[in-house]
Amino acid sequence: MKDFIIKTGKRMLVLLLVVAVLFISIGGYQYLVVAVAPKYNPETMALNFEIVGSGDRNLVFIHGLTGSKNYWKRDLDTSSGTHKLLLVDLLGFGDSPKPNSDYSLEMQVGTLEAIISKEGFDGGRTVLVAHSMGTVIALALLEKHPDWFKGAIAIGTPVYKDMKEFNDIMSEHSLFDRLTANKYSKYLCLLHPIFMTRIFKPDNLSDDVFADANKHTWQSYYNSLNEIILDTDLYAIARNIGNKKVVFIHGDQDTTAPLVNAVKLANTVSNAEFLTVNGGDHQLFLKDPNIVWKAVTDFFG
């Protein structure tokens, strides 16, 4: 019996050492990927994008944290025949460059300004369509360039009272969300390839969207979460939008972005509409894209 216990203990020790080496190797590699990456250069690091459809009604789609332009490829034929769509991978996500950067709101806005202007989506006929973190960026764009856009459609806007509320909400989510919301999150983000494996895939993400969700670095995730979602004063931005129309779409079962907070934000926008989707969660576009496409049609009248 004693020999069995000793042998079992040794096997467990070896297993723990193997796991430790695996974690250190993955984390070390992820750290080096960022450490050796070049600094952001707007002259050489244009965003990855795609233009779909044609028409004089323009749409710019901005995805959320860990998303990509492919997030929006659901029933595109609904609008591509009458609208011109600009689908963009944000800096640090999808197939866009991933420089060693602070991934601030100002930087993301700047990278989008370059593409929007270059591709002619700045003529005042464009509606911004955004999800989650993308709504923060879209509202900042609308505030800065009211002459460029007709308005915005904001889906699942993340508004939090403070860091504590965010941490409390994430504590009820997946293991990955819980880990990335605690005080060690900056370091645990180094292990994101482990938590982005299929075994951890949330039920409300399709396979292709989840696959793209792995196309980021620990830095682009962590800095975007903190710099854009948690540290941006959305109320200040909302008050400066003026009379530009903003349609807020929010699921009543959204456990990531509190519905009550989004309603409160919408109330500070002078020309806002709020659409609550019964049974909709944070990924309501993936569940029923027709809700968004109908909102697009209604926006243009």
C-alpha positions as CSV (number, residue, x, y, z in Angstrom):
1,M,0.0,0.0,0.0
2,K,2.8,2.3,0.9
3,D,4.5,1.7,-2.5
4,F,1.2,2.4,-4.3
5,I,0.9,5.7,-2.5
6,I,4.4,6.7,-3.3
7,K,4.1,5.8,-7.0
8,T,0.8,7.6,-7.2
9,G,2.3,10.7,-5.6
10,K,5.2,10.6,-8.1
11,R,2.8,10.4,-11.0
12,M,0.8,13.3,-9.8
13,L,4.0,15.3,-9.3
14,V,5.1,14.6,-12.9
15,L,1.7,15.5,-14.2
16,L,1.7,18.8,-12.3
17,L,5.2,19.5,-13.6
18,V,4.1,18.8,-17.2
19,V,1.0,21.1,-16.8
20,A,3.2,23.8,-15.3
21,V,5.7,23.6,-18.1
22,L,2.8,23.7,-20.7
23,F,1.3,26.8,-19.1
24,I,4.7,28.5,-18.8
25,S,5.5,27.7,-22.4
26,I,2.2,29.0,-23.7
27,G,2.3,32.1,-21.5
28,G,5.9,32.8,-22.4
29,Y,5.2,32.5,-26.1
30,Q,2.2,34.8,-25.9
31,Y,4.3,37.4,-24.0
32,L,7.1,37.2,-26.6
33,V,4.6,37.6,-29.5
34,V,3.7,41.0,-28.0
35,A,7.2,41.9,-26.9
36,V,8.7,41.6,-30.3
37,A,5.8,43.1,-32.2
38,P,6.4,46.6,-33.7
39,K,4.9,49.7,-32.3
40,Y,1.8,51.0,-34.0
41,N,2.5,52.8,-37.3
42,P,-0.6,54.3,-39.0
43,E,1.3,54.6,-42.3
44,T,2.0,50.9,-42.6
45,M,-0.7,49.2,-40.4
46,A,-4.0,49.6,-42.1
47,L,-7.0,47.6,-40.9
48,N,-8.2,44.5,-42.6
49,F,-11.6,45.2,-44.1
50,E,-14.1,44.1,-46.7
51,I,-16.7,46.0,-48.8
52,V,-19.9,44.1,-49.6
53,G,-22.8,45.3,-51.8
54,S,-23.6,48.6,-53.5
55,G,-25.9,51.5,-53.2
56,D,-26.0,55.0,-51.8
57,R,-27.0,53.8,-48.3
58,N,-23.7,53.1,-46.4
59,L,-23.2,51.0,-43.4
60,V,-20.0,50.6,-41.3
61,F,-19.9,47.5,-39.0
62,I,-17.8,47.5,-35.8
63,H,-17.5,44.3,-33.9
64,G,-17.0,43.8,-30.1
65,L,-14.2,42.5,-28.0
66,T,-12.5,39.4,-29.5
67,G,-14.8,39.7,-32.6
68,S,-14.0,40.2,-36.2
69,K,-15.6,41.4,-39.4
70,N,-17.0,37.9,-40.0
71,Y,-19.3,38.4,-37.0
72,W,-21.6,40.3,-39.3
73,K,-21.9,37.7,-42.1
74,R,-25.4,36.6,-41.3
75,D,-28.1,37.1,-44.0
76,L,-26.0,39.8,-45.7
77,D,-28.2,39.5,-48.8
78,T,-30.9,41.3,-46.8
79,S,-29.1,44.6,-47.3
80,S,-26.2,44.1,-49.7
81,G,-28.5,44.7,-52.7
82,T,-29.5,48.2,-51.5
83,H,-26.6,49.1,-49.2
84,K,-22.9,49.4,-49.3
85,L,-21.3,47.6,-46.3
86,L,-17.9,48.2,-44.8
87,L,-16.9,45.3,-42.6
88,V,-13.8,46.0,-40.5
89,D,-11.4,44.0,-38.2
90,L,-10.4,46.4,-35.4
91,L,-6.8,46.9,-34.6
92,G,-5.6,43.9,-32.6
93,F,-8.4,41.6,-33.7
94,G,-9.3,39.3,-36.6
95,D,-6.8,39.6,-39.4
96,S,-5.8,43.3,-38.7
97,P,-2.3,44.1,-37.4
98,K,-1.5,43.4,-33.8
99,P,1.1,45.9,-32.8
100,N,2.6,46.4,-29.3
101,S,0.2,49.2,-28.4
102,D,-2.0,50.7,-25.7
103,Y,-5.2,50.0,-27.8
104,S,-6.8,53.1,-26.5
105,L,-10.2,54.4,-27.7
106,E,-8.4,57.3,-29.5
107,M,-6.2,54.8,-31.4
108,Q,-9.2,52.6,-32.5
109,V,-11.1,55.7,-33.6
110,G,-8.1,56.9,-35.6
111,T,-7.6,53.6,-37.4
112,L,-11.3,53.6,-38.4
113,E,-11.2,57.2,-39.5
114,A,-8.5,56.3,-42.0
115,I,-10.5,53.5,-43.6
116,I,-13.9,55.3,-43.5
117,S,-12.4,58.4,-45.2
118,K,-10.4,56.5,-47.7
119,E,-13.3,54.3,-48.8
120,G,-15.8,57.1,-49.0
121,F,-18.0,56.3,-46.1
122,D,-17.6,59.8,-44.7
123,G,-20.2,61.6,-46.9
124,G,-23.0,61.9,-44.3
125,R,-25.1,58.9,-45.7
126,T,-23.5,56.3,-43.4
127,V,-25.0,54.5,-40.4
128,L,-22.7,52.9,-37.9
129,V,-23.7,49.4,-36.8
130,A,-21.8,48.2,-33.7
131,H,-21.9,45.5,-31.1
132,S,-20.7,45.5,-27.5
133,M,-17.2,47.2,-27.3
134,G,-17.8,48.4,-30.9
135,T,-20.7,50.6,-29.7
136,V,-18.3,52.6,-27.5
137,I,-16.1,53.2,-30.6
138,A,-19.1,53.9,-32.8
139,L,-20.5,56.5,-30.4
140,A,-17.0,58.2,-30.1
141,L,-16.9,58.3,-33.9
142,L,-20.4,59.8,-34.1
143,E,-19.4,62.4,-31.5
144,K,-16.2,63.4,-33.3
145,H,-17.6,63.4,-36.9
146,P,-21.3,64.2,-36.8
147,D,-21.1,65.3,-40.4
148,W,-19.8,61.9,-41.5
149,F,-22.8,59.8,-40.3
150,K,-26.6,59.7,-40.2
151,G,-26.4,58.0,-36.8
152,A,-25.7,54.7,-35.2
153,I,-27.3,51.4,-34.2
154,A,-25.8,50.2,-30.9
155,I,-26.3,46.5,-30.0
156,G,-25.6,45.3,-26.5
157,T,-23.9,48.5,-25.3
158,P,-21.6,47.7,-22.3
159,V,-22.2,50.3,-19.5
160,Y,-20.9,49.6,-16.0
161,K,-21.2,51.7,-12.9
162,D,-17.6,50.8,-11.8
163,M,-15.0,48.0,-11.9
164,K,-16.8,46.2,-9.0
165,E,-20.0,45.9,-11.0
166,F,-18.1,44.5,-14.0
167,N,-16.3,41.9,-11.8
168,D,-19.6,40.9,-10.1
169,I,-21.2,40.3,-13.5
170,M,-18.3,38.3,-14.9
171,S,-18.2,36.2,-11.7
172,E,-21.4,34.5,-13.0
173,H,-19.9,33.8,-16.5
174,S,-17.5,31.2,-18.0
175,L,-14.2,30.2,-16.4
176,F,-12.3,32.4,-18.9
177,D,-14.5,35.4,-18.1
178,R,-14.0,34.9,-14.4
179,L,-10.3,34.6,-14.7
180,T,-9.9,37.7,-16.9
181,A,-11.9,39.8,-14.6
182,N,-9.9,39.3,-11.4
183,K,-6.8,41.2,-10.2
184,Y,-4.5,38.7,-12.0
185,S,-6.3,39.1,-15.3
186,K,-3.3,40.8,-17.1
187,Y,-1.2,37.7,-16.5
188,L,-4.0,35.1,-17.1
189,C,-4.8,36.7,-20.4
190,L,-1.4,35.2,-21.5
191,L,-3.1,31.8,-21.4
192,H,-6.0,32.7,-23.7
193,P,-5.2,30.0,-26.3
194,I,-6.1,27.4,-23.6
195,F,-9.4,29.0,-22.8
196,M,-10.3,29.6,-26.4
197,T,-10.3,25.9,-27.2
198,R,-13.6,24.2,-28.1
199,I,-14.3,22.8,-24.7
200,F,-14.8,26.4,-23.4
201,K,-16.9,27.6,-26.3
202,P,-20.0,29.5,-25.1
203,D,-23.3,28.1,-26.4
204,N,-24.3,31.5,-28.0
205,L,-21.3,31.7,-30.3
206,S,-21.2,30.0,-33.7
207,D,-18.1,27.9,-34.6
208,D,-16.8,30.4,-37.1
209,V,-17.2,33.4,-34.7
210,F,-15.5,31.5,-31.9
211,A,-12.6,30.5,-34.2
212,D,-12.0,34.2,-35.0
213,A,-12.3,35.0,-31.3
214,N,-8.8,33.5,-30.9
215,K,-7.2,36.0,-33.3
216,H,-6.0,38.5,-30.7
217,T,-3.1,38.9,-28.3
218,W,-3.3,39.1,-24.5
219,Q,-2.4,42.8,-24.9
220,S,-5.1,43.7,-27.4
221,Y,-7.7,41.9,-25.2
222,Y,-6.6,43.3,-21.8
223,N,-5.9,46.9,-23.0
224,S,-9.1,47.1,-25.0
225,L,-11.2,45.8,-22.1
226,N,-9.7,48.3,-19.7
227,E,-9.0,51.3,-22.0
228,I,-12.2,51.2,-24.0
229,I,-15.0,49.4,-22.1
230,L,-14.1,50.1,-18.5
231,D,-12.4,53.5,-18.6
232,T,-14.5,55.4,-21.2
233,D,-17.0,57.9,-19.9
234,L,-19.9,56.9,-22.2
235,Y,-22.2,59.4,-20.6
236,A,-19.9,62.3,-21.6
237,I,-19.8,61.1,-25.2
238,A,-23.6,60.5,-25.3
239,R,-24.2,64.1,-24.1
240,N,-22.1,65.4,-27.0
241,I,-23.7,63.5,-29.8
242,G,-26.3,66.3,-30.2
243,N,-29.4,65.4,-32.3
244,K,-27.8,62.5,-34.2
245,K,-30.1,59.4,-34.1
246,V,-29.0,56.4,-32.1
247,V,-31.0,53.2,-32.0
248,F,-30.1,51.0,-29.0
249,I,-30.9,47.3,-29.3
250,H,-30.6,45.2,-26.2
251,G,-31.6,41.7,-25.2
252,D,-33.6,41.4,-21.9
253,Q,-31.5,38.3,-21.1
254,D,-28.1,40.0,-21.7
255,T,-26.1,38.9,-18.7
256,T,-22.9,40.6,-20.0
257,A,-24.1,44.2,-20.5
258,P,-26.8,45.2,-18.0
259,L,-30.0,46.3,-19.7
260,V,-30.8,48.9,-17.0
261,N,-27.5,50.6,-17.5
262,A,-28.0,50.8,-21.3
263,V,-31.4,52.3,-20.8
264,K,-30.0,54.9,-18.5
265,L,-27.3,55.8,-21.1
266,A,-29.9,56.0,-23.9
267,N,-31.9,58.5,-21.8
268,T,-28.9,60.9,-22.1
269,V,-29.1,60.8,-25.9
270,S,-31.5,63.5,-27.2
271,N,-32.5,61.5,-30.3
272,A,-32.5,57.9,-29.1
273,E,-34.7,54.9,-29.7
274,F,-34.5,51.8,-27.5
275,L,-35.5,48.3,-28.7
276,T,-35.6,45.6,-26.1
277,V,-35.5,42.1,-27.5
278,N,-37.4,39.5,-25.5
279,G,-35.2,36.5,-24.9
280,G,-32.2,38.1,-26.5
281,D,-28.8,37.7,-24.9
282,H,-25.5,39.5,-25.6
283,Q,-25.1,37.8,-28.9
284,L,-28.6,38.5,-30.2
285,F,-27.4,39.3,-33.7
286,L,-26.1,35.7,-34.0
287,K,-29.4,34.3,-32.8
288,D,-31.7,36.5,-34.9
289,P,-29.9,38.8,-37.4
290,N,-33.2,39.9,-38.9
291,I,-33.8,42.1,-35.9
292,V,-30.7,44.2,-36.8
293,W,-31.4,44.2,-40.5
294,K,-35.0,45.4,-39.9
295,A,-33.5,48.2,-37.7
296,V,-31.2,49.1,-40.6
297,T,-34.1,49.3,-43.0
298,D,-36.2,51.4,-40.5
299,F,-33.3,53.7,-39.8
300,F,-33.1,54.8,-43.5
301,G,-36.9,54.9,-43.7
